[in-house]
Amino acid sequence: SAASDVYKRQASMRIHEFGTEHEKTVLLLHSACLSWRMFCPAVERLQTQYHLIIPALPAHDPDEKTPYTSVEAIAAELGGWLTQRGIGALWGLYGVSMGGAVALRLLEDGKIPVRTCVLDAAITPYRAPRWLTRGFSLRNYLVIHFAQRHLALIRRAFPSQRFGQAAVEDVCTILGLSLIHISEPTRLRRIS
């Protein structure tokens, strides 16, 4: 497992760094319901060539409870943190899902130049009627609500072959679930 230098800026997120001796800096932003650890399989290889910055986004840190803020607040905080650390440009920026929305906002702010960016299923602002966007929100809420009760669904959505075994555990922690089974093997209990 790779060693990480962990830095903390304010109370909203912890930031993990690997390969700090390298010039080329890459910022990796994880998706909603997963943690920064989704990148652990890639860290072993990438840290030999790149300075990796991987924040544990607010409300998605399995090791520390932090409240969710907003995509805009997260992007502003990361931009400020990068500037404060003397990182004036990024060689690479990768964001998936919610992390893609944060990456998009960093690009839009334009304060940190980015050489190469990959947005993977980035959440973008909807340009649709309000009733339709409310419908998307309701659908997302129901999916999460259902997932909180069914471990099999979480395992199907986050297969360990792709994300690693820690992914299911992180998803459960982030959603406030216990892996302690109730009557059926696929039922979960909410952590108080």
C-alpha positions in Angstrom: 0.0 0.0 0.0 1.3 3.5 -0.8 2.3 5.9 1.9 0.4 9.2 1.9 1.2 12.6 3.3 -2.1 13.9 4.6 -2.7 17.6 4.9 -5.8 19.3 6.2 -7.2 22.6 5.3 -10.0 23.9 7.4 -12.5 21.4 8.6 -14.2 20.4 5.3 -11.8 17.9 3.8 -8.6 16.0 4.2 -6.2 16.0 1.2 -3.9 13.1 0.5 -0.7 13.5 -1.5 1.6 10.9 -3.1 4.8 11.2 -5.1 5.4 14.8 -3.8 8.9 14.7 -5.2 7.6 14.9 -8.8 7.0 18.1 -10.8 3.9 17.0 -12.7 0.9 17.4 -10.5 -2.3 15.5 -11.0 -5.5 16.2 -9.1 -7.9 13.2 -8.8 -11.5 13.8 -7.7 -13.7 10.9 -6.7 -17.4 10.3 -7.3 -20.3 10.6 -4.9 -20.8 7.7 -2.5 -17.2 6.6 -2.9 -14.1 7.9 -1.1 -10.6 9.0 -2.2 -9.6 5.3 -1.8 -11.2 4.5 -5.1 -7.9 5.7 -6.6 -5.7 3.4 -4.4 -5.2 0.8 -7.2 -3.8 3.5 -9.5 -1.7 5.3 -6.9 0.9 2.6 -6.8 1.8 3.1 -10.4 1.1 6.8 -10.8 3.1 8.0 -7.8 6.3 6.9 -9.4 5.9 9.6 -12.1 3.4 12.2 -10.8 2.6 14.3 -7.7 -0.9 13.0 -6.9 -3.4 15.1 -4.9 -6.5 13.2 -3.9 -8.9 15.0 -1.5 -11.5 13.2 0.6 -14.4 15.3 -0.5 -16.7 16.6 2.2 -19.2 13.9 3.5 -17.2 11.2 1.7 -14.3 10.6 4.1 -14.7 7.1 5.7 -12.1 8.0 8.4 -13.6 11.3 9.5 -17.2 12.7 9.4 -17.4 16.0 7.6 -20.5 17.8 6.4 -21.2 18.2 2.7 -20.8 21.8 1.5 -21.3 22.3 -2.3 -19.5 21.8 -5.6 -18.7 25.5 -5.7 -17.4 25.6 -2.2 -15.3 22.5 -2.7 -13.8 23.9 -5.9 -13.1 27.2 -4.3 -11.4 25.5 -1.3 -9.3 23.3 -3.5 -8.3 26.2 -5.7 -7.2 28.2 -2.6 -5.4 25.2 -1.2 -3.4 24.6 -4.4 -2.5 28.3 -4.6 -1.5 28.4 -0.9 0.8 25.4 -1.5 2.4 27.1 -4.5 0.8 24.9 -7.1 0.1 27.3 -9.9 -0.9 24.8 -12.6 -2.0 21.2 -12.9 -0.5 18.7 -15.4 -3.6 16.6 -15.1 -7.1 16.8 -13.6 -9.5 13.9 -13.4 -13.0 14.0 -12.0 -15.7 11.4 -12.0 -19.4 12.0 -11.3 -19.5 14.6 -8.4 -15.7 14.9 -8.7 -16.2 15.8 -12.4 -18.6 18.5 -11.3 -15.9 19.9 -9.0 -13.3 19.6 -11.8 -15.6 21.4 -14.2 -16.0 24.2 -11.6 -12.2 24.5 -11.2 -11.9 24.8 -14.9 -14.6 27.4 -15.1 -13.0 29.5 -12.3 -9.8 29.6 -14.4 -7.5 30.4 -11.5 -5.4 27.2 -11.9 -4.4 26.3 -15.5 -4.8 22.7 -16.5 -2.8 21.0 -19.2 -5.0 17.8 -19.5 -8.4 17.2 -18.1 -10.7 14.1 -18.1 -14.3 14.5 -17.0 -15.8 11.1 -16.5 -19.6 11.2 -16.2 -19.3 14.7 -14.8 -22.5 16.1 -13.2 -23.3 19.3 -15.0 -26.0 21.8 -14.3 -29.3 20.8 -15.9 -30.8 23.1 -18.5 -34.2 21.6 -18.2 -37.5 22.7 -16.7 -37.6 22.9 -12.9 -40.2 20.1 -12.7 -37.8 17.8 -14.6 -34.8 18.6 -12.5 -36.9 18.0 -9.3 -37.8 14.6 -10.8 -34.1 13.8 -11.3 -33.5 14.8 -7.6 -36.4 12.6 -6.5 -35.1 9.6 -8.5 -31.6 10.1 -7.0 -33.0 10.2 -3.5 -35.0 7.1 -4.0 -32.0 5.2 -5.4 -29.9 6.1 -2.4 -32.8 5.3 0.0 -33.2 1.9 -1.6 -29.5 1.3 -1.7 -29.2 2.0 2.0 -31.3 -1.2 2.6 -29.8 -3.6 0.1 -26.1 -4.6 0.2 -26.5 -6.6 -3.0 -27.4 -3.4 -4.9 -24.4 -1.7 -3.5 -22.1 -4.6 -4.4 -23.6 -4.6 -8.0 -23.1 -0.9 -8.4 -19.6 -0.9 -7.0 -18.0 -4.3 -8.0 -14.8 -5.1 -6.0 -13.1 -6.1 -9.3 -13.3 -2.5 -10.5 -13.2 -0.5 -7.3 -11.4 -2.8 -4.8 -12.9 -4.5 -1.8 -12.7 -1.3 0.3 -15.2 0.4 -2.0 -18.2 -1.5 -0.6 -17.1 -0.7 2.9 -16.5 3.0 2.1 -19.9 3.2 0.4 -21.6 1.7 3.4 -19.7 4.0 5.8 -20.5 7.1 3.7 -24.2 6.1 3.5 -24.2 5.5 7.3 -24.7 1.7 7.0 -23.4 -1.2 9.0 -22.3 -4.4 7.3 -24.1 -6.3 10.2 -26.8 -8.3 8.5 -30.4 -8.3 9.6 -32.6 -11.4 8.9 -31.6 -11.7 5.2 -28.0 -11.5 3.9 -28.9 -8.5 1.7 -30.5 -6.3 4.4 -28.5 -3.6 6.2 -29.0 -1.6 9.4 -28.5 2.1 9.6 -25.7 3.2 12.0 -27.0 5.5 14.7 
